[in-house]
């Protein structure tokens, strides 16, 4: 980790890093992230020096395009990297999972704006896609106001992208597209232009610092608002906007694996285990491994389709969505099995990290992409019915 520490402490331009180097760097961070997990949780944010190490590892740049010097990693490898991060600390991994959207957003802007806002490959972008803001057209740009909840990583981000509805300069009704739907855009602002509300007092994932973000009557030039369905960088990774959510499973798979390793270490140290504990460990590992295989298979098929210059068909879209939801729910089932098997010892924070894993996975499973209504929408799509659900 010494090379990354040195890189984090210097002002030299970042070196080029390929996916293999980034994964090696991330694995080197695991002991430090585990050691500082209590600090991350109690502080309800990722400390600045840890953020610097994450940047130095290349974690924030995983989706940056090769044309800019980025690694442009594929979705399977990104999920593997996020899983490795979550083996160290789930909150840090969750923040990186959100903030590496920089690579996607940089290509949805005009070229000049993309280069200006993302001058560094390691720029972090926290974001909330939900249209909780209003952007009123004025000469040269927009006046933006709004308040967004669940802004993960906002306490150490460089930029924030908040979903907005567009309004005319004199209208109270949102502008509409040709289909009669309100126009949705993402508005990009710097961290020093944000108002942060300390709302993040939660069951789990406390270290993500996912506070509320507010913007009040902020002028943004027109080129700092972009369409999620707009143009992107060349390359397979940027052809389908729903890749925004395709990297989520890596975090919860890593969380489940972390819990499995935690309980396995406890049982090995005891040098004995009940039948209930050994069966729970076996079942938990099966849940994790099968969910991981489903995710990687679905993402590999998606990647092959995008590599061919095509968009995924309905079956591939369903597989990506269902494998993601299954990863969340299987991870929760695995952690609950282990928690039950460990008995009373599982509730003591000082004895193991298992109680934090349980809180973290239950918090993660409250995300809309992990819930049953998304699976219902995927089932409708399987039957050829209309399925109105974001990023399906």
N, C-alpha and C positions, 0 to 999 in steps of 0.2 A: 504493500500500500504506500510505500515511501515515495514512489514516482508520482502517484496521484496527489499525495500531500504536497509535494514540491510544485506540481502543476497548479494546484488550487491556490498556492501562496504567491504565485508570480503573476505579472501582468502581461506576460508574453502571449502572442496569439495562440489559440488552441491548436494542437497538432491534429492531423487527420487521423481518424480512428475508424476501423472497419468493425463489422458486427462481432467478430471473434474477439477483438481487443476489448470492446465494450463489455462483452459477457465476462471476460477474464477479470476486468476491473471491478465489475459488480460483485462477482463472487468473492473478491478480496475484501469488499466492504462488509460482508456478512457478519463477522465477529464483532466489529465495531457497532453495527446497527443493533445487534442483539444486546450488547453491553449497555447501550444507551436507550434501550426501549422504555425503561421507567422514566427517564428524563424527558423523552419525547412525549410520553403520555401525560405526565404531570404538567409539563409546560404547554400542552395542547397545541403544539406546533413542532415542526422540524427545525432544530437549532441552525443558526446561520453557518457555522463551520461544517455541519453535516451537509447542508445544501451545497456548500462549496465543493465538497468531496463528490457529491452526486453529479454536479456539473462536470467536474474534472474527469469523472469516470466515462463521460459520454452519454449517460443515461437520458439526458434531456434532448439529445440530438438524434435519437434513433430513427425518427421519421423525416429527417432533413434530406433533401435530394442530393444525389451524387453530383449534379451539375453545380451545386453550391459548395461541394466539398464534404457533404454529409454521407452517412453510411447507407441510407435508404434501405433499412432492414425490412425483410418480409415479415408478415404478421405472425407466423409460427415462431420465428426467432425473437420477435418483440415480446410475445407471450412468455417464452422461456426466460428471457431476461427479467421480466417483471416478476415471474415466479421466484427467481433467485433473490431478487430484492426483498420480496415478502418473506422469504426464509430468514432474512435479517430482521425486518420490521414492516408490518403490513401498512402502517400509516404512511411511512416514507414511500413505499411502493405505490400506494394509492395516489399520492401527490404526483409522483413521476408519471404514472399512467395518464393522469389528466393533463399535466403540463407539457408532455411531449407532443401534444396536438399542435404545437408551434410549427412542426414540419408540414402539417396539412394546411393550417391557416395561412402560412406564408405564401402558398401558391394560389389561394383563393382571392388574393389581393392583386391589384395592378402591380406590374413588375417593380416600378419605382417605389411604391409604398411597401411592398414585400421586402425589398432590399433595405429600405430605411428602418423599418420596424424590427426586422430580424437580421440586423447586421452581424450578430453573433449566432453561431449555430447552436449555442447552449442557452438561448433565450427561453425562459419559462413562461407559459401562458395558462393562467387559470381561466376557467370559463364556465358559464351556465347557459345552455342553449335555450332554455325556456324563455319565452318572450315576455319578460317582466319589466321591460323598459319601453319608453316611447322616444322616437327620433323624429323631430319636426324639421322639415326642410327649410333651410334659409340659404341665403346667397353663399355659395362656396362650400356648403356642407350641411351639418345637422346640429340641432340643439338636443342633447340626449339627457334624459332623466329616467331613473328607475332604481329598484332595489331587488337584488337577487340573493336567494338563499343557497346554501350548500356550495359555496365557492371554494372548493378544496385547494389548499396550497396558497391561498390569497395573501397570507402573511409574509411570504417570501417570493412572490411572483414578480416578474418584470412587467407583464402585460395582463390585462383582463379583457376577455371577450364576453359581452353580455347580449343575449337575444333581445331584439327590439321589434316592435311594429312601427312601420313608417307612416308618418302623417304629413299632409301638406302644410304649407306655411300658415294657412288660415282655417284649417279644418279640424273638427273634433272626431271625425270618423277616420279609421285607418285607410290608407290607400290599398287598392286591391289589384290583383293580377288579372290576366285575361279570363281565368276560370272563376273569378269572383272571390278569391281567397285573399285574406289580408297579407300584405307584403311583410315578410319576416327577413330581418338582416341581423348580422352580428356586428356589434360596435366595439372597436378596440381602443382601450385607453391605457395610459401608463399607471403604474401603482401610485405615484404621487398625486394622481388626479382622482383617487378613490376615497370614499369614506367607508371605514370598516366598523361594523357593529359587532361587538363581542358576544355572539349568540351561541358559540359552539361549546355547550355543556351537555354532553351526550353519554349514551350507554357505551359506545365503543368507537373505534377509529378516532379517538380523541386527539391524537397527534397530527391529524390532517389539518387542523386549524380552519375548518370549513365554515368560516363566519359568513355573515351577511355582508354584501357589498352594495354600496349606494353611490349613485352618480346624480348630481344636482345641476341641471341647467349648464351642462358642459358642451362647449362648441367642439365638434370634431370635424376635420376636413372630410369631404365626401369619399376620399380614397381610403379612409379608415373604417368604412362600413363595407361588409362583404356578404355575399350570398353563399350559404352552405352548399348549394348545388351549382355554384359557379365554376369557372375554369380553375384548373389546378396545375401543378408541375406536370411535366411529362413523366411517364413511368406508371407501372401497374398499381402501385400503392395509392395513387391519387385519382384513380378513375371512378371510385365509388364512395360517396361521402360517408356511408355507413361504416367504413373502417374506423371511424371515430370510436365506435363501441366494440369493435372486434378485438380490442386488446385488453378488455376488462377481465376476462377469465384468468389471465396469468396471476393476478393479485390473489384471488380467492383460492386458486390451486396451490399457490405458495403458502398461504395461510393454513390450509388443510395439511399440507406436507409438514409444515412447522409443528403443528399439533401432534402429528404422528411421530415425528422425531423426538418431541418432548416426552411423550408417554413411553416410547420405546426406551429412551435413556433412563427414565425413572424405574421401569420394570427391570432393566438390566442391572441397575445399581442394587435393587432389592434382591436380585438373584433368585427371585421366585415370582410367580404370577398366578392368579386364579384363572380358572377356565373362562370366566366371564371376561377378564381383562385380555387374555390372549385372543379370544374370539372377537372382541371389540376391535383390537388392533388389526386383525386380519380383515375384518369387514371394512374398517375405515380405509385401509390401504386399497382395497378393491374399489371402493367408491371413488377415491382420489384417482387411481390409475385409469379406471374406465372413463371417468369424466374428462381426464386429460387427453386420452386417445380420441374421444369424440370431438373435442375442441380442435385438436391438431389436424384430424382428418378433414373436418369441415373447412378449416382455414387453408389447408393445403389445396383443396379443390377450388376454393375461392381464388387463391393466388394463381392457380393454373389458368383459370378463366380470365382473370385480369391481365395476366402475362400475354394472353392471346389477343388482347385488345378488345375484349368483349365484357359485357356486364353479366353478373350472375343471373341464372334462371331462377324460377320460383323455388325449385327443390333446393338449390344451393343457398338461397336466402333463408329458407326455413331451417336448414341444417346449421347455419351460422348462428341464427337466433336461438334455436332450441339448445344447441350445445352450450351456448353461453349461460342461459338460464339454468340448465342442468348442472353446470359447474358450480354456480352459486349454491344451489340447493343440495347438491351432493357434498359440497364442502361443509355446509352447515350440519348435515346428517352425520358426517364423519367426526366432526369436532364434538357433537353432542354424544355420540357413542363413547368416545374416549373420556369425556367428562364424567359420564355416568359410571364407566368402568373403574375410574380412579377413585371413586367414592368421596368421602369427606375431605380427603387431602386436596382435591381439585379446587376447593373454594378459597384456599389460602394463596394470596397474591405472592407472598414471599417464598413459597415452596416450589412453585412452577409458574410458567407463563400461560397455563391452560385456561385459567379463568379469563385472561385478557383475550385469548384466541376466541373463546366462546362469545364474549361481548363484541369483539370486532366482526366476526362473521355474521352475527345477527344484525348488526348495524349495516353491514354491506348488503345483506339480503333485503333491506328496505328500499334499495335503489329500484327505480321503475323497470330497469332492464332485467331484473331478477324475479319479478313478480308474476303471478299467475295470469294477469290480464294480457301480458305480452304473449304467453304461451297460447292463450285462447285465440289471439289474433293470428298467430302462426298456424294454428289448426284451421282457421277459416281460409287462410291462403292455400293450405294443402287441398282444400275442397273446391278451390276455384272461386270462393266468395270474396267479396270486398273486405279488406283488412286494413282499417285505418289505424296505423300505429307507427310512431316515429322509428326510423332506422330499421325497418323490417325489410 
